[in-house]
Amino acid sequence: MWMYGESPVSGNDSLHYTNFSSFLPCAVGLLLSNALDPYLAQYSSSPIPIPVPVDLPSLLIMPTLVNYSGDDELYSGASFYQKNLIDLGRVCTLGSSVDGYYCSPRKRARISAPDIFETPRLRKDQKPTIEVLPNECLFEIFRRLSSGKERSSCSCVSKRWLMLMSSICRAEIYKSENLTEGSASCDDEMASVDEDLVIEDDGYLSRCLEGKKATDVRLAAIAVGTSARGGLGKLSIRGSNSARGVTDVGLSAIAHGCPSLRSFSLWNVSSVGDEGLSEIAKGCHMLEKLDICQASSISNKSLIAIAKGCPNLTTLNIESCPEVGNEGLQAIARSCPKLKCISIKDCPLVGDHGVSSLLSSADNLSRVKLQDLNITDFSLAVIGHYGKAIVNLVLSSLQNVSERGFWVMGVAQGLQKLMSLTVSSCRGITDASIEAIGKGCIHLKQMFLRRCCLVSDNGLVAFSKAARSLESLQLEECNSITQFGIIGALSNIKTTLKYLTLLKCKGIKDIDVEASMFSPCESLQHLSIRNCPGVGNASLTMVGKLCPKLQRVDLTGLYGVTDAGLLPLVQNSEAGLVKVNLAGCGNLSDNIVSELARLHGGTLELLNLDGCRKITDASLVAIADNCLLLKDLDMSKCAITDAGIAVLSNANRLTLQVLSLSNCSGITCKSGPSLTNLGQTLVGLNLQNCNSIGCNTVELLVEKFIFRAEMLVTTLLALLLEATSFMLWFPENAFTMSWLVDGCHWK
């Protein structure tokens, strides 16, 4: 026999060609000894023939199973199973001439009957005797293995044994009353370290399979290997192996072996259908989170099964499932009263009946995301009336919803607890409807409008007057809004607004307006104006005068801004600027950087001057002299030289942690010692496309930074995991951030 090397813990499904014939007698002895315990224990103290129980399959006691050759070796009574006093030598069926033998429990009987016990060697085309057993017999043997270690060891024998072992439910495992403390503790021995398993903060095991790793065999191994460790709590399957990917068989194994599963994600696996997900519903009654994306074979049958079998469901995410419709959502609404989060995207069969059933039945529903659905004004009216517990609402690409739908949602006065609203690419959002939303959602704190071209200055000003609790306003590609609308909104929400983001708003252009006509916004702390080509010096001057409490400023891509426009903002900031991003502002010079460093050097922690080609070493001198708290400095594509880097290196009080100098052609090998000196505090250094730096300098720097680079990568991975978890639900609410993770390109 050849051993199939699927480790039930590690999940490596490669084939290891290891001769397993030497293991067979012990394996069979272990299995049969454990299986026969209930029938033989009562005869262990009396030397009488042992009767064969009628209900035990006759194949279990055939001598050919052991493949015993009749040698004269003596074995201890506990050779096959340390906790059993009965071994296979005590019971042997000898055909019609002999009924049974009794043998000492401490010594195997000497049998000189080669005609009975000896078996010829297996021919090449002949299967090992253990493989002759049908699955029904192996099932009865396997389910009597009460120890997780024994079950895992047997599942390593072959793929057939693994798949059969994974089909055994926990309730079907035979529990013997004679288990000792030693055998009962075998499950603890299985709790060995597994690199592929992750223990979540809430204490349960987590596993993620992607691409080629996603196979039925690996899922079966996970089911068997984790059963002895409390069971799998979270499983994510993303993609599938093209040759032997995940099917309903793999999900069935998880359903049988992981009844404690709480979170299940299935992305882009077309080979899984209703049968597999129905098995999950039958076996995993503790399921709380279900995420299905791009599953073309999943239909309403799966959701109906989930509704019946998983009443504790709290989170449901369905995306790009063309066969899921209203019937499935109605079943979820009837049977899952604990539902809190629902996200439905790009499901053409989902309409008003399904959405309205969910919203009207789920009293605890707090997060709702509806995108690319064929719903009408009726669904939004239901949201406005029944959404009393909704805190976060995302509505995107609802082409059949008109102005009336959004207006009714606002005036229904049902969204009293709504705190965050995102509306993207919806033609129904107009001046009248956004004003109604502002009046009806009295506790709204975050508003994000994306590609809502029918909202003008009048609508934005009216909304700002009604939404008195608003703290964050984000506008993206709202081209009908001009500078008047922005200034009017700032004046109306002058006591609560803290965050203002304008992204790609082409309607905002410089207009000469007297700042004294408007009330200042004392509460605004974060200002982000990115890639708005019409914003120039006049707009920034106005913002600088109206917003004296700014601490974080992002002006990425405003190539029309010069020193004259940015200077009023820098001079009027009373609280002290902490983070300033001027990437792509190519017309700024050393003068504004020097003024920024002089006025805010005591508070500045981040400064990004990427692409400011007029910035020279003079700016580095001002930074080194004044910016004592600066941690992150980006001078990419600036006209700096080795002299400027030397100035930074000699600044004893400067404690930079991240320094980016990519595409700085003026940096050469002469900066090697200076960069090495800066490395005492740096955890990140970017020298990408610095072609004047030689290989020797690079090797020296790599040697100095290798340990700190590993620390930085670990930190970035943790941050990316946090960001990914947040953006899976509501990506529109997250501010765009770019991290250079490609590594350094050396030449």
Number of C-alpha atoms within 10 A of each C-alpha: 18 13 18 21 19 25 23 27 23 17 23 15 18 11 13 11 11 12 10 13 13 9 13 18 16 15 20 20 20 22 23 21 20 22 21 20 17 12 13 17 13 10 14 16 8 9 11 12 14 19 12 16 11 7 6 14 13 12 13 20 17 14 19 16 20 20 19 14 15 16 12 11 9 11 15 14 21 15 16 23 18 13 16 19 18 26 27 21 19 20 21 17 16 15 11 6 7 10 14 17 16 17 19 16 20 15 16 18 18 13 12 12 11 12 8 16 19 16 14 8 10 10 8 7 6 10 11 17 14 17 14 11 14 10 13 11 14 17 18 19 21 24 20 20 21 20 20 23 21 18 24 25 15 19 28 18 22 18 19 15 20 26 21 18 25 32 22 20 18 16 10 13 17 15 13 14 7 12 14 11 9 9 18 12 14 16 18 14 12 19 16 9 10 11 9 14 18 16 13 12 7 7 10 18 20 21 18 16 18 14 15 15 22 24 25 24 28 25 28 31 30 29 32 33 29 24 26 21 17 15 21 28 23 22 19 18 22 17 21 24 15 12 8 13 21 26 19 19 21 25 23 26 30 31 28 25 31 27 24 20 25 22 20 20 16 22 18 18 24 18 16 21 19 18 19 23 23 23 22 28 25 18 24 23 20 18 25 20 20 19 17 21 21 19 22 18 17 24 19 19 19 21 24 22 21 27 23 17 22 25 20 18 25 19 19 17 19 19 19 19 24 17 17 24 20 19 19 21 22 21 21 27 22 16 20 22 19 17 25 19 21 22 19 21 19 19 21 16 16 24 18 18 16 21 25 22 20 25 24 16 18 22 17 17 25 19 22 23 18 19 21 20 23 17 23 17 21 19 22 27 22 22 27 27 19 22 29 20 18 25 19 20 21 21 18 18 19 21 16 15 21 18 17 19 22 26 25 22 27 26 20 21 19 21 26 19 17 23 20 21 20 19 22 19 19 23 19 24 26 22 20 19 24 23 25 24 26 24 21 24 27 19 19 25 19 21 19 18 21 20 20 22 18 17 22 18 20 17 21 22 22 21 24 27 18 20 25 21 19 26 21 19 19 20 21 20 19 23 19 17 24 19 19 17 20 19 21 20 22 27 21 22 26 22 17 19 26 20 19 18 17 21 17 19 24 19 18 23 18 17 15 10 13 8 15 10 8 15 16 22 25 19 19 25 20 20 20 19 21 22 18 23 18 20 25 21 21 18 21 22 21 23 23 23 18 24 23 22 20 28 20 19 19 18 23 22 21 23 22 17 23 18 16 15 20 22 19 17 22 24 16 18 19 15 13 20 25 19 19 21 20 23 22 22 22 21 16 24 18 18 15 19 22 20 17 25 26 15 19 22 23 16 19 25 19 20 23 20 24 24 24 23 20 15 24 17 20 18 22 24 19 21 25 24 19 22 26 20 17 23 18 19 19 22 25 26 23 23 19 23 18 17 18 21 23 21 18 24 21 13 16 11 13 20 21 24 17 19 21 21 23 22 21 22 18 19 23 16 18 17 20 21 16 19 22 18 16 24 22 14 15 21 20 20 23 19 20 19 18 23 19 16 20 15 13 11 18 16 11 13 17 15 10 16 19 13 11 18 16 13 13 16 14 12 11 14 11 12 12 13 11 11 13 12 12 13 13 10 17 17 14 18 17 10 9 7 5 5 7 9 9 7 10 14 12 14 12
